[in-house]
Amino acid sequence: MKRIPFSVQVRFIEETAKTIDELNREKEEHSEIIQQINQDKCDLEKQIDDARFEQRERENQLARKYETLLKLMESSNEKIRESGLGEESTIQPDDIPHARIPKLPTPPVPLPAPQWKGLSGLIPPMMSLDQMMMATQFRPPPAVPSHLKSTDHQSPPMK
């Protein structure tokens, strides 16, 4: 076995240590970048949630105002009928623009956030729970060979 000169070994160790230091610095930089990306992602998710909440609030306000408008229209129609002006004088829903506004939606019950906080270490930072659920959602069921029937299965003998 051939011996490697000591100076070559020392130089190799120094170069390896230098490479390790460079890799560690690069790893720290990447870690900081990933942390910033995750923070930006959280900030954007909050902004999206806030915007969705505001949109739901506006939709609910619009639906309530529309329901009030329909009640006022019906009340006005009753007054028109009572005054004897005739059915042709009543206001029809088609007379109102955008008469097809949906009824007040029933919002889904939000899950309490604290129960999910313990899972943050289990879920990769860039993968949301929805993405994880979708990944498992589309798996095909295990195929049962056609020659096997449910009655063909026998449990192992009891000890």
C-alpha positions as CSV (number, residue, x, y, z in Angstrom):
1,M,0.0,0.0,0.0
2,K,1.4,3.4,-1.1
3,R,1.5,6.1,1.5
4,I,0.3,9.5,0.7
5,P,2.7,12.3,1.8
6,F,1.7,14.2,4.9
7,S,1.6,17.6,3.1
8,V,-0.9,16.2,0.5
9,Q,-3.1,14.9,3.3
10,V,-3.0,18.3,5.1
11,R,-3.8,20.2,1.9
12,F,-6.7,17.8,1.3
13,I,-8.1,18.3,4.8
14,E,-7.7,22.1,4.5
15,E,-9.5,22.1,1.1
16,T,-12.2,19.8,2.5
17,A,-12.7,22.1,5.5
18,K,-12.9,25.1,3.2
19,T,-15.5,23.4,1.0
20,I,-17.5,22.4,4.1
21,D,-17.4,26.1,5.3
22,E,-18.6,27.3,1.9
23,L,-21.4,24.7,1.9
24,N,-22.5,25.7,5.4
25,R,-22.6,29.4,4.4
26,E,-24.6,28.5,1.3
27,K,-26.9,26.4,3.5
28,E,-27.5,29.3,5.9
29,E,-28.2,31.6,3.0
30,H,-30.7,29.1,1.5
31,S,-32.2,28.6,4.9
32,E,-32.7,32.4,5.3
33,I,-34.2,32.6,1.8
34,I,-36.6,29.7,2.5
35,Q,-37.6,31.4,5.8
36,Q,-38.3,34.6,3.9
37,I,-40.3,32.7,1.3
38,N,-42.4,31.0,4.0
39,Q,-43.0,34.3,5.8
40,D,-44.0,35.9,2.5
41,K,-46.3,32.9,1.8
42,C,-47.9,33.3,5.3
43,D,-48.4,37.0,4.7
44,L,-50.0,36.4,1.3
45,E,-52.2,33.7,2.7
46,K,-53.4,36.1,5.3
47,Q,-54.0,38.8,2.7
48,I,-56.0,36.3,0.6
49,D,-58.0,35.2,3.6
50,D,-58.7,38.9,4.5
51,A,-59.8,39.6,0.9
52,R,-62.0,36.5,0.8
53,F,-63.6,37.6,4.1
54,E,-64.2,41.1,2.8
55,Q,-65.7,39.6,-0.4
56,R,-68.0,37.3,1.7
57,E,-69.1,40.3,3.8
58,R,-69.9,42.4,0.7
59,E,-71.8,39.5,-0.8
60,N,-73.7,39.0,2.4
61,Q,-74.5,42.8,2.6
62,L,-75.6,42.7,-1.1
63,A,-77.8,39.7,-0.5
64,R,-79.4,41.3,2.6
65,K,-80.0,44.5,0.6
66,Y,-81.5,42.5,-2.2
67,E,-83.8,40.6,0.1
68,T,-84.9,43.9,1.6
69,L,-85.5,45.2,-1.9
70,L,-87.6,42.1,-2.7
71,K,-89.6,42.6,0.5
72,L,-90.2,46.3,-0.3
73,M,-91.2,45.3,-3.9
74,E,-93.7,42.8,-2.6
75,S,-95.0,45.3,-0.1
76,S,-95.3,47.9,-2.9
77,N,-97.1,45.3,-5.0
78,E,-99.6,44.6,-2.2
79,K,-100.3,48.4,-1.9
80,I,-100.7,48.6,-5.7
81,R,-103.2,45.7,-5.6
82,E,-105.0,47.2,-2.6
83,S,-105.3,50.5,-4.4
84,G,-106.9,48.8,-7.4
85,L,-104.3,49.9,-10.0
86,G,-104.3,46.4,-11.4
87,E,-101.8,43.6,-11.7
88,E,-100.1,45.1,-14.7
89,S,-98.9,48.0,-12.6
90,T,-97.0,45.8,-10.1
91,I,-93.2,45.5,-10.1
92,Q,-91.9,42.2,-11.4
93,P,-88.5,40.7,-10.4
94,D,-87.4,41.0,-14.0
95,D,-87.9,44.8,-13.7
96,I,-85.0,44.9,-11.3
97,P,-81.5,44.6,-12.7
98,H,-79.5,41.6,-11.5
99,A,-82.6,39.9,-10.1
100,R,-80.8,36.6,-9.8
101,I,-78.6,37.4,-6.8
102,P,-78.3,34.2,-4.6
103,K,-79.8,33.9,-1.2
104,L,-77.6,34.5,1.8
105,P,-75.0,31.7,1.9
106,T,-74.5,29.8,5.1
107,P,-70.8,30.0,5.8
108,P,-69.0,26.8,6.7
109,V,-68.0,26.4,10.3
110,P,-64.3,27.2,10.5
111,L,-62.1,24.7,12.3
112,P,-60.4,26.1,15.3
113,A,-56.8,27.0,14.4
114,P,-55.1,25.8,17.6
115,Q,-55.7,22.1,16.9
116,W,-53.5,22.4,13.7
117,K,-50.6,24.3,15.3
118,G,-49.0,21.1,16.6
119,L,-48.8,19.7,13.1
120,S,-46.6,22.4,11.8
121,G,-43.5,20.2,12.3
122,L,-45.1,17.3,10.6
123,I,-46.1,19.1,7.4
124,P,-43.4,20.4,5.1
125,P,-43.4,24.2,5.1
126,M,-44.2,24.5,1.4
127,M,-47.1,22.0,1.5
128,S,-50.5,22.9,2.8
129,L,-52.9,20.5,4.4
130,D,-55.2,20.8,1.3
131,Q,-52.3,19.7,-0.9
132,M,-51.6,16.7,1.3
133,M,-55.3,15.7,1.3
134,M,-55.5,16.0,-2.4
135,A,-52.5,13.8,-2.8
136,T,-54.2,11.0,-1.0
137,Q,-57.7,11.7,-2.4
138,F,-57.1,10.3,-5.9
139,R,-55.5,7.0,-5.1
140,P,-57.4,4.1,-6.9
141,P,-58.8,1.5,-4.6
142,P,-56.8,-1.7,-4.4
143,A,-57.8,-4.1,-7.1
144,V,-59.3,-7.4,-6.0
145,P,-58.5,-10.3,-8.4
146,S,-61.6,-11.4,-10.2
147,H,-61.0,-15.1,-9.2
148,L,-61.2,-14.2,-5.5
149,K,-64.6,-13.7,-3.9
150,S,-65.2,-12.2,-0.5
151,T,-66.2,-15.7,0.7
152,D,-62.8,-17.2,-0.4
153,H,-61.0,-15.4,2.4
154,Q,-60.2,-17.4,5.4
155,S,-58.9,-16.0,8.7
156,P,-55.7,-17.6,10.1
157,P,-56.3,-20.2,12.7
158,M,-56.6,-19.1,16.3
159,K,-53.9,-20.1,18.7
